[in-house]
């Protein structure tokens, strides 16, 4: 088909999922460099992706409620797109999409649609189960006649962010970053278990740094981890921005984290990830490029909490039960750390 003159992408949140949209943007730009791309994105998430070249961004402030939706409509007044890629199925996003004028409205297949999603789209992506979230998002170009065959991020990182990261992590000492908090509290590991892995890394000659956002819950988690440490790591909790975190990740060799936004940010800059998975399936939502260093207890969690193997669960089922992350033992994470160290030629 001929190149569309304009496309609107709607994916407002969360950090990890917004990261997964970037390769789709790159695919569209490579095929149709003259096509005007407009991306409706969340206020926080724009701080991560808002400097992507060749994209017009419209910020949606979900905290503003209906006023935030009206602001988006005002920003798009007078515009009509050849197609809307409606990549978020939450009710709020479906309502937001009603203010976007587009001839084609491409959404998820019926199995992945919810919250009235089917009423706001008139085309659907191919119905495929068993795919990573990034591949599902990438398939939004298929109704347009494209195929995402390469995955490229190249997220812009300002020079000042790199300079700041270099000050925090000078030299070339092997570095383990630890981002202990997920936005889903039931995905978090115990502080003392993080601390045990961090002590092991320190004993192996690694530099260890703790990272996280400025929220009270992340500060509390960081304090609990620090209290359990014998050797105090560098504490950067609440000191970075999303761009500075990208820069920190680009200087580190490994990130220890539960299923979270920083997991996907690390993957996007090529940093290995020691992901902790029990509540979620790493094959669906783990680090896209390399999941070899993840601890995977998802099947064990399925059997314990849902009474069936993971292979019998609906794709995307979350097992966010109290205590589910306790299935991951310290030795599980240390074994993956040592394997990653050997692979990287460290220690």
N, C-alpha and C positions, 0 to 999 in steps of 0.2 A: 504494500500500500504506500501511497505518497505520505510524506512527512506531515504530521499535524502542525498547525500553526501555533497552537497553545494547548498545554496540559496543566491541570490542577491536581496536585498531590495532597491528600489529606491524611496525615498521620501526626497527631499532636503529642503523643507520649507512648511509652516512657523512654528513658534514656537508652536502654538496650535496644528497643524496637526502632527508635529513631535512627540509631546507628545502623541498623539493618536496612534502612531505606537508602542510605548513601550509595551502595553499589547499584541500586536501581537507577538513581539519578545519573550515575556515571554511564550506565548502559544506554539510557535515553540520550544523553549528550553525545555519546560516541556515534550513535546511529543518526541522530537528527540534530546537528549542532545549531541549526537556525530555529528550532522549536522553542518557544517561550515557556519556561517552566515556572510555575508558582506553587510554593509549598506552604500549606497552613500547618503551623507547628506550635507546640506549647511554649510558654514564656521561658521556662527553665531550659527546655530542650534547644531552644534557639541559640542559647549561649554556647552550645556544643557545635551545632552545624551551621549557624547563621552566616558564616563567612565562606560557605561554598560558592565558588565563582559560577556565574551564569544562572543563578536561581533568584527569583523574587520571593522574599519571605513575607508572610502575613502571620503575625503573632496572635495566638488565641490564649487569653488569660482565663483559664478555667475557674480560678478562684473568684472571678468577677461574675460568674453565673450568666444570666440572660444578657447583662450589659456587655460581657465579653463576646457573646455571639453577635450582638448588634454591632460591635466594633468591627468584627470580621466582615459582616455584610456591608458595612459602610466602606471598608477598604476595597471591597470587590465590586462596588457599585459601577454599573456600566460595562462590566466585563462578562464575556461569554467564552467558554472554553470548548475546544473540540471534544475533550474527554475529561472526566473527573475520575481519578484513581482513589476510591474510597477504601483506604487500607486500615480502618479502625471500626470495629463492630459495636463498641459501647454506645448506649443510648444517647449520651450527650453528643458524641461525634456524629451519629446518624441524624440527630436534630440539626446540628451545625451544618451538615451537608445540604440541607434543604435550602440554604441561602446561596448555594453555588449554582450558577447557570451553566449547564453543560449539555451537549447533544447526546453524548454517551456517558453513562454512569456505571463504571465497572467496580464490582464488589466481590466479596468472597462467595465461594460455592455454598450451597444450602447447608452442608454439614458444619461449616464453620461460622455461619451467619447466626446472629442473635439480636435481641433488642430492636426488632423491627427493621433490621438491616435490609431484608429483602424488599421492603417497600420504598427504599430510597435509591435503589440501583436498578438498572435495566439490562445489565450484562454481568456475567460472573467469570471468575478465573477458573481454570481447570480444577476439577475435584480430585485432589491427590492427598492421600493420608500417608503418614510416616515421613514427612518432610520437615527439615529444620525451618524455623520461623523465617530465616533469611531467604530460603528458597521459595517459601510461600509468598513473601513480599515481592521477590524477584519475578514471580510468574505474572504479576500485574501488567507486564509489558506484552504478554502473549496475545491477548485479544487485539492488541494493536499491530500484531504481525511481527513482533520481535521475539528474541529468545535471549535470556541472560546466560551467557556462556562463560563469562569471566567475572570475577568478584574483585572490585578495586575500591578502596576507601580514599586514601590520600587526604585525610582530614587536615585542613589548614591549622597550623599551630604557630601563633605569633612569636617573633624573635624574643620578646620580653618574657614569654612563658618559658621558652627554652633556657633563657639566661637565669631565671629564677630557679628552675629545676637543677641547673648546673651548680648553683650555690648550695642547694640543699643536699645534692648527691654528687659531690665533686669526685673527679678521678674516674677510674674504671673498675673499682671494686665490685664484685658480683653482688647484686642487690635483690633482696626479696621485699616486695611491697605487700602489706597485709591490709585489705579493705574488709573489715569484719562484719559490716552491716548491710543487710538487704532491706529494701522497702517493705518486704514481707517478713515480719518478725519471726514467723515460724520456720523460715529458712536459715536463721542464724545459728551458728555453732556456739558451743559453750566458751566463754572467755578463757578459762584455764586450758582448754584444748588448743586454742590459737597460741596461747603463751608457750605451751610445750613444744609446738612445732617451731616457733620463733627461737626458742632457746637452742633447739637442735640446729637450726640454720646458723645461729651465731657461733656455735661450737664448730661448725664446718667451715668457718671463715667468711661467712656472708655478712654483709651489712643488711640490717633489717629496719624498715620504716613502716610506721602505722599511718594510714591515710583514711580520710572519711570527711563527710560534710559537716556543716555547722549546727545541725539540729541537736536538740537536747538528747534524743535517744542515741545518736551516734557518739556524742560526747560521753554519755554514760557507758556505752559499750567499750569505747576506747579506754576509759578510766578503769574499767573492770579488767580488761586485758593487761594494762600496764601494772595493775596491782598484783597480778599473777606472775609477772616476769621477774626473774632474778637479775637479768642484764637488761637495763632499760633501752628499748629501741628509740630511734628518732621518731618523735611524735609530731606529725604534720596534720593531725586531725583538725578540720575547720580552717586551715591556713591556705588551702589551694582554691582555685576555681576549676571549672571543667576543663578549660584550656591548659591550665597549669598541671592538672592531673594527667592529661594526655602527654604533656612534656615529661612528667615524672615517670609515667609508664614506659615512655620511649627510651628512658635511661636504665630501666630495670630489666633483669633477666626473667623474673618470674613474679606472678601475682597470686596470692592466696586469698580466696574469696568464696562466699556462697554465690548462688545464682543471683546476679545483680547487674546493674548498669555498668559499673567499672569492669566487670568481666568482659563485656563486649567492647568497651573502649580499649582495653588491653589488646584484645584480639585484633582490633582495627589498626593498631600501630605495630603489630607483629610481635608482641610480648607473649611469652608462654603463660598459660593459666593453669594453676592448680585449683580447679573448681570443686566445690563440695556439693554433691548432689544426692539427695535422698527425697526431698519434697518435690523435686521436679526432674524431668527426664533430660539428661544431658544431650541425647540425640536430637531432641527438639529445640532445647533452649540453652545448650551449653555453648562454649566458645566455638565459633563456626569452623575456623581453619584447622584446629588441632585440639582434639579432646583426649589425647593420650595421657595427659598428666592429671586428669580429673579422677576423683574418687566417686564411683557410681554405686550407690546403694538403693537406687530407685526400685529395682525388682524386689529386693528384700523388704522395702517399705510397702510395696504393693501387697505382698504376701502377708505381712504382719497386720497392716491396717485395713486392707480391703479384701483380704481372703482370696486373692487370685494373683497369678503372675502378671508382670507388667505387659506381657504380650497379649493379654486378654482385656486390657484397659482401653478405653477410648483414647485416641491419640490426643495428647495435650492434657490428660488428667493430672491435676496437682494433688499431692498427698500432704497437705499442710496440716498435719496433726501435731499436737503437743508431744514433744519428745522424739519426733521422727528423725531429727538431725543427730540424736544420740547414737543412731545406728553407725555413724562414722566414728571410728576410734582414732585416737592419736596416731597409732601405728600405721593406720591406713594412709593418713596424710603424709607421714614421714617416709613411708615406702615410695609414694609418688614423688615427693620432694627429692629423695635420693636418686630416683630414676631420671628425673628431669636434670638434676645436677650432672649426672654421668653423661647424658645426651648432650648437654651444653659444654661438656669438657671442663667442668668446674669441680675442684676438690678431688 
